[in-house]
Amino acid sequence: MRTPIYHGWRVVFCAFAVAFFGWGLGFYGPGIYMVALQQRHGWPTAFIAAAITLYYVAGAALIAGVGRAFERFGPRRTVAAGAVAMAAGVTALPQLEAPWQLPIAFLAMAAGWAAMGTAAVNGMVAPWFERRRGLAVSLALNGASCGGVVMAPVLVALVADLGVGLALPVASSAMLVLLLPLVAAVLRPRRADEHDGGCGRPPAARAAPDLPWSTRATMRTMAFVTVSLPFALGLMAQVGLLTHQVALLSPALGVVGAGWAVSLTTAAAVAGRVGLGFVVDRLDVRRVSAANFLVQVAGVACLAGGTRPLLIAGCLLFGLGVGNLITFPGLIVQREFPAAHFARVVGLVVAVNQFAFAFGPGLLGLLREWTGGYGAALGLCMALQAAAAAIVLVRPR
């Protein structure tokens, strides 16, 4: 008799699809929207970039409430509402007539980004897995990388072929048509008789006491500080570097070569996340996180070398750690916080991380303008990641 597929793996597939569209439209899309809106309306690039920064900051504030939304309304309603908000914001962008309307559209997108981002993916998958949560979350969050690999070039092609006025509504409508039925059919509460089985060390969170929830008290604990701060520093460096990667690589590799190098970085991110996903549930996640930061330090050091072989090696090493920076925080929270507080704690951690990385691209850009090159910016990235590696090893009592 054939063993039925555990429903949790269907949830993983659904979360993969949510991450695919969430990152495709909400993370990789804004850079494409900025160019298209500047060409369509002639608005200053600095103004559009400021609106995008507002988008990330507003998203950070909203992400902090995702855990409570999941508890009150459930993942199905929360994610569906987020997808509709994302589609509404993206569809509205080419219809805008005045610059003051742009922040409004991005605020709608921010609500969608919050309900389709890292905190939401963890909130969907975590209740279904205990012993194999690391693998499940890693597989689900690969949708984020695939969103960059697939959605970014598709958006560029649609804008080129259809024009931005038609391309963005088509892309957002396709997301709703494909995603909403999947969310409605798959996302449901886990029954008491459903379990993931598998092997590996049980998460420590199951033995933690279910204390009353307090946001302020949680954020003051050493456990929270040593999981939120290092990944905030690491993501500030990571997102800043990824934003400037083409500009950094183009002088040595050319625009086409830089594009291939970016693809190599993304492919390495998928490989790094999947490879660690199969074993991370049996490892000390804090030590693995520190090693991950140090691998990225080595990658940035290679990028600072400037020669073609070092640039390629730098993209590969840096990429191996890219995906894990959004996977590891949830795994640490799982082991060190009460299970009943998982969704809220992850929401707070992701909110802190996003608030930090929203300023990464601008900070690296300012350093480049002040110094006339990327040397100082790369040095800052290495310092941030080295500090993150040290902080994440500080264990709470």
C-alpha positions as CSV (number, residue, x, y, z in Angstrom):
1,M,0.0,0.0,0.0
2,R,1.4,3.4,-1.0
3,T,2.2,5.7,1.8
4,P,0.3,9.0,1.4
5,I,2.4,12.2,1.1
6,Y,2.7,14.1,4.3
7,H,0.7,17.3,3.9
8,G,3.5,19.4,5.3
9,W,5.4,18.9,2.1
10,R,2.5,20.4,0.2
11,V,2.7,23.3,2.5
12,V,6.4,23.6,1.7
13,F,5.6,23.7,-2.0
14,C,2.9,26.4,-1.4
15,A,5.4,28.4,0.7
16,F,8.0,28.0,-2.1
17,A,5.4,29.5,-4.5
18,V,4.6,32.4,-2.1
19,A,8.3,33.1,-1.8
20,F,8.8,32.9,-5.5
21,F,6.2,35.6,-6.2
22,G,6.9,37.6,-3.0
23,W,10.6,38.0,-3.8
24,G,10.1,38.1,-7.6
25,L,7.8,41.1,-7.4
26,G,8.6,42.5,-4.0
27,F,12.4,42.2,-3.7
28,Y,13.9,41.9,-7.2
29,G,11.1,44.0,-8.8
30,P,11.7,47.4,-7.3
31,G,15.0,47.9,-9.1
32,I,13.2,47.2,-12.4
33,Y,10.2,49.4,-11.4
34,M,12.6,52.3,-10.7
35,V,14.1,52.2,-14.2
36,A,10.7,51.8,-15.8
37,L,9.1,54.6,-13.9
38,Q,12.0,57.0,-14.5
39,Q,11.8,56.3,-18.2
40,R,8.0,56.6,-18.2
41,H,7.6,59.8,-16.1
42,G,11.0,61.3,-15.9
43,W,10.9,61.4,-12.2
44,P,14.2,61.8,-10.4
45,T,15.9,58.5,-9.7
46,A,16.7,59.7,-6.1
47,F,13.0,60.3,-5.4
48,I,12.0,56.8,-6.6
49,A,14.9,55.3,-4.6
50,A,13.7,57.2,-1.5
51,A,10.2,55.7,-2.1
52,I,11.7,52.2,-2.3
53,T,13.6,52.8,1.0
54,L,10.2,53.8,2.5
55,Y,8.8,50.6,1.2
56,Y,11.4,48.5,3.0
57,V,11.1,50.5,6.2
58,A,7.3,50.2,6.2
59,G,7.6,46.5,5.4
60,A,9.9,46.1,8.4
61,A,7.2,47.6,10.7
62,L,4.5,45.5,9.2
63,I,6.5,42.3,9.4
64,A,6.7,42.6,13.1
65,G,2.9,42.0,13.2
66,V,2.9,39.0,10.9
67,G,3.0,36.5,13.7
68,R,0.0,38.0,15.4
69,A,-1.9,38.1,12.1
70,F,-1.2,34.4,11.6
71,E,-2.5,33.7,15.1
72,R,-5.6,35.8,14.7
73,F,-6.6,35.2,11.0
74,G,-4.5,32.2,10.0
75,P,-1.9,31.8,7.3
76,R,-4.5,31.3,4.5
77,R,-6.2,34.6,5.0
78,T,-3.1,36.5,5.8
79,V,-1.1,35.3,2.8
80,A,-4.0,35.8,0.4
81,A,-4.6,39.3,1.6
82,G,-0.9,40.0,1.2
83,A,-0.9,38.7,-2.4
84,V,-3.8,41.0,-3.2
85,A,-2.1,44.0,-1.6
86,M,1.1,43.2,-3.6
87,A,-0.8,42.9,-6.8
88,A,-2.7,46.1,-6.2
89,G,0.5,48.1,-5.5
90,V,2.4,46.7,-8.5
91,T,-0.6,47.2,-10.8
92,A,-1.0,50.8,-9.6
93,L,2.7,51.8,-10.3
94,P,2.4,52.5,-14.1
95,Q,-1.0,54.2,-13.6
96,L,0.4,56.9,-11.3
97,E,0.2,60.5,-12.5
98,A,1.9,62.5,-9.8
99,P,5.1,61.8,-7.7
100,W,3.2,62.0,-4.4
101,Q,1.2,58.9,-5.4
102,L,4.3,56.7,-5.6
103,P,4.7,56.2,-1.8
104,I,1.1,55.1,-1.5
105,A,1.5,52.4,-4.1
106,F,4.7,51.2,-2.4
107,L,2.9,51.1,1.0
108,A,0.4,48.7,-0.5
109,M,3.3,46.6,-1.8
110,A,4.8,46.8,1.7
111,A,1.8,45.0,3.2
112,G,2.1,42.3,0.6
113,W,5.9,42.0,1.1
114,A,5.3,41.5,4.9
115,A,2.7,38.8,4.3
116,M,4.8,36.9,1.7
117,G,8.3,37.3,3.1
118,T,10.6,35.4,5.3
119,A,8.5,35.6,8.5
120,A,5.4,34.4,6.5
121,V,7.3,31.5,5.0
122,N,8.5,30.4,8.4
123,G,5.0,30.8,9.8
124,M,3.6,28.6,7.1
125,V,6.1,25.8,7.3
126,A,7.2,25.7,11.0
127,P,3.9,24.3,12.5
128,W,4.2,21.3,10.2
129,F,7.7,20.2,11.0
130,E,9.7,19.5,14.2
131,R,12.7,17.3,13.4
132,R,13.1,18.3,9.7
133,R,12.2,21.9,10.0
134,G,15.7,23.0,8.7
135,L,15.3,21.1,5.5
136,A,11.6,22.2,5.0
137,V,12.4,25.9,5.5
138,S,15.4,25.7,3.3
139,L,13.4,24.2,0.5
140,A,10.6,26.7,0.9
141,L,12.9,29.7,0.9
142,N,14.6,28.5,-2.3
143,G,11.5,30.1,-3.9
144,A,13.1,33.4,-3.1
145,S,16.2,32.6,-5.1
146,C,14.2,31.2,-7.9
147,G,12.0,34.3,-7.9
148,G,15.2,36.3,-8.7
149,V,16.4,33.8,-11.4
150,V,13.0,33.6,-13.2
151,M,10.8,36.7,-12.3
152,A,13.5,39.3,-12.8
153,P,14.2,38.5,-16.4
154,V,10.6,37.8,-17.1
155,L,9.6,41.3,-15.8
156,V,12.3,42.9,-17.9
157,A,11.1,41.0,-21.0
158,L,7.5,41.9,-20.3
159,V,8.3,45.6,-19.9
160,A,10.3,45.6,-23.1
161,D,7.6,43.8,-25.1
162,L,4.4,45.1,-23.7
163,G,5.4,48.4,-22.0
164,V,5.3,49.0,-18.3
165,G,1.6,50.0,-18.4
166,L,0.6,46.5,-19.4
167,A,3.5,44.4,-18.2
168,L,3.0,45.0,-14.5
169,P,-0.7,44.3,-14.4
170,V,-0.1,41.1,-16.4
171,A,2.6,40.0,-14.0
172,S,0.5,40.7,-10.9
173,S,-2.6,39.1,-12.3
174,A,-0.7,36.0,-13.2
175,M,0.5,35.8,-9.6
176,L,-3.1,36.0,-8.2
177,V,-4.4,33.4,-10.7
178,L,-1.6,30.9,-9.8
179,L,-1.2,31.6,-6.1
180,L,-4.6,32.2,-4.6
181,P,-6.1,28.8,-5.5
182,L,-2.9,27.1,-4.2
183,V,-3.1,29.0,-0.9
184,A,-6.8,28.2,-0.5
185,A,-6.3,24.5,-1.1
186,V,-3.1,23.8,0.8
187,L,-2.9,26.2,3.8
188,R,-4.9,24.7,6.7
189,P,-4.2,23.9,10.4
190,R,-2.2,20.8,11.2
191,R,-4.2,17.9,12.8
192,A,-3.0,16.2,16.0
193,D,-2.4,12.9,14.2
194,E,-0.1,14.5,11.5
195,H,3.6,14.5,12.1
196,D,6.7,14.7,9.9
197,G,8.6,11.8,11.4
198,G,12.2,11.7,10.2
199,C,15.3,11.8,12.4
200,G,17.6,14.3,14.0
201,R,17.8,16.2,17.2
202,P,14.5,17.5,18.5
203,P,14.3,21.3,18.7
204,A,15.1,22.8,22.1
205,A,12.0,25.0,21.8
206,R,9.7,22.1,22.7
207,A,11.2,22.1,26.2
208,A,11.1,25.8,26.7
209,P,8.4,27.1,29.0
210,D,5.4,28.8,27.4
211,L,5.8,32.2,29.2
212,P,3.3,35.1,28.6
213,W,4.2,37.1,25.5
214,S,5.9,40.5,25.9
215,T,7.4,42.2,22.9
216,R,9.5,44.5,25.0
217,A,10.8,41.8,27.3
218,T,11.6,39.5,24.3
219,M,13.6,42.2,22.5
220,R,15.7,42.8,25.7
221,T,16.8,39.2,26.1
222,M,20.3,38.1,25.1
223,A,18.8,35.4,23.0
224,F,16.9,37.9,20.9
225,V,19.8,40.3,20.6
226,T,22.3,37.6,19.6
227,V,20.0,36.3,16.8
228,S,18.7,39.6,15.5
229,L,21.8,41.8,15.6
230,P,24.2,39.5,13.7
231,F,21.8,38.8,10.9
232,A,20.9,42.5,10.7
233,L,24.6,43.3,10.2
234,G,25.1,40.5,7.7
235,L,22.0,41.3,5.7
236,M,23.0,45.0,5.6
237,A,26.3,44.0,4.0
238,Q,24.7,41.4,1.8
239,V,21.8,43.4,0.3
240,G,24.1,46.4,-0.2
241,L,26.7,44.3,-2.0
242,L,24.1,42.5,-4.2
243,T,22.6,45.9,-5.2
244,H,26.0,47.2,-6.3
245,Q,27.2,43.9,-7.7
246,V,26.8,44.7,-11.4
247,A,28.4,48.1,-11.0
248,L,31.3,46.5,-9.1
249,L,31.9,43.7,-11.6
250,S,31.2,45.5,-14.9
251,P,34.6,47.3,-15.2
252,A,36.5,44.0,-15.2
253,L,33.9,41.5,-16.6
254,G,31.8,43.7,-18.8
255,V,28.0,44.1,-18.5
256,V,27.3,40.6,-19.9
257,G,30.0,39.0,-17.8
258,A,28.7,40.7,-14.7
259,G,25.2,39.4,-15.5
260,W,26.6,35.9,-15.7
261,A,28.4,36.4,-12.4
262,V,25.2,37.5,-10.8
263,S,23.6,34.3,-12.0
264,L,26.5,32.3,-10.6
265,T,25.9,34.0,-7.2
266,T,22.2,33.1,-7.3
267,A,23.0,29.5,-8.3
268,A,25.5,29.2,-5.5
269,A,22.8,30.6,-3.1
270,V,20.4,27.8,-4.0
271,A,23.2,25.1,-3.7
272,G,24.3,26.4,-0.4
273,R,20.8,26.5,1.1
274,V,19.8,23.1,-0.2
275,G,23.1,21.5,0.8
276,L,23.0,22.7,4.4
277,G,19.3,22.0,4.6
278,F,19.9,18.3,4.6
279,V,22.2,18.4,7.6
280,V,21.5,21.6,9.5
281,D,19.0,19.9,11.8
282,R,21.8,17.8,13.2
283,L,24.2,20.7,13.7
284,D,24.8,23.6,16.0
285,V,23.0,26.4,14.1
286,R,25.0,29.2,15.7
287,R,28.3,27.7,14.8
288,V,27.1,27.0,11.3
289,S,25.9,30.6,11.0
290,A,29.3,31.9,12.1
291,A,31.0,29.8,9.5
292,N,28.5,31.0,6.9
293,F,29.4,34.7,7.7
294,L,33.1,33.9,7.5
295,V,32.7,32.2,4.1
296,Q,31.1,35.4,2.9
297,V,34.0,37.4,4.3
298,A,36.3,35.3,2.2
299,G,34.1,35.9,-0.8
300,V,34.2,39.7,-0.3
301,A,37.9,39.6,0.1
302,C,38.2,37.9,-3.3
303,L,35.9,40.5,-4.8
304,A,38.3,43.2,-3.5
305,G,41.2,41.5,-5.4
306,G,39.8,42.7,-8.7
307,T,41.2,40.1,-11.1
308,R,38.8,38.0,-13.1
309,P,39.5,34.7,-11.3
310,L,39.2,36.3,-7.9
311,L,35.9,38.0,-8.9
312,I,34.4,34.7,-10.0
313,A,35.6,33.0,-6.9
314,G,34.2,35.8,-4.8
315,C,30.8,35.6,-6.4
316,L,30.8,31.8,-5.8
317,L,31.9,32.0,-2.1
318,F,29.6,35.0,-1.3
319,G,26.7,33.3,-3.0
320,L,27.1,30.1,-1.0
321,G,26.1,32.1,2.1
322,V,23.4,34.3,0.6
323,G,20.4,32.1,1.0
324,N,21.3,30.9,4.5
325,L,21.1,34.4,6.0
326,I,17.4,34.3,5.8
327,T,17.1,30.6,6.8
328,F,19.2,30.4,9.9
329,P,17.4,32.9,12.2
330,G,14.2,30.9,12.3
331,L,16.1,27.7,13.1
332,I,17.9,29.4,16.0
333,V,14.5,30.8,17.3
334,Q,13.0,27.3,17.0
335,R,15.6,26.0,19.4
336,E,15.9,28.8,21.9
337,F,12.4,30.3,22.3
338,P,9.1,28.7,23.4
339,A,7.3,27.1,20.5
340,A,4.1,29.1,21.2
341,H,6.1,32.3,20.5
342,F,7.8,31.2,17.3
343,A,5.9,33.2,14.8
344,R,6.0,36.4,16.8
345,V,9.7,36.1,17.5
346,V,10.6,35.4,13.9
347,G,8.5,38.3,12.8
348,L,10.4,40.6,15.2
349,V,13.8,39.3,14.0
350,V,12.9,39.7,10.3
351,A,11.6,43.2,11.0
352,V,14.9,44.2,12.6
353,N,16.8,42.6,9.8
354,Q,14.8,44.3,7.0
355,F,15.0,47.7,8.7
356,A,18.8,47.3,8.8
357,F,19.3,46.1,5.2
358,A,17.0,48.9,3.8
359,F,20.0,51.2,4.4
360,G,22.7,48.9,3.0
361,P,22.5,50.0,-0.7
362,G,22.5,53.7,0.2
363,L,25.4,53.3,2.7
364,L,27.6,51.5,0.2
365,G,26.6,54.0,-2.5
366,L,27.7,56.9,-0.3
367,L,31.1,55.2,0.5
368,R,31.6,54.8,-3.3
369,E,30.9,58.4,-3.9
370,W,33.1,59.6,-1.1
371,T,36.1,57.4,-2.0
372,G,35.7,57.1,-5.7
373,G,35.7,53.3,-5.7
374,Y,34.3,50.2,-3.9
375,G,37.4,49.5,-1.7
376,A,36.0,51.1,1.4
377,A,32.5,49.7,0.8
378,L,33.9,46.1,0.5
379,G,36.0,46.7,3.7
380,L,32.8,47.7,5.5
381,C,31.0,44.6,4.3
382,M,33.8,42.4,5.6
383,A,33.8,44.2,9.0
384,L,30.0,43.8,9.3
385,Q,30.1,40.1,8.5
386,A,33.1,39.4,10.8
387,A,31.3,41.2,13.6
388,A,28.1,39.1,12.9
389,A,30.2,35.9,13.1
390,A,31.4,36.9,16.5
391,I,28.1,38.0,17.9
392,V,26.1,35.0,16.8
393,L,28.5,32.8,18.8
394,V,27.5,34.5,22.1
395,R,25.1,32.1,23.7
396,P,22.3,33.2,26.0
397,R,22.0,31.7,29.4
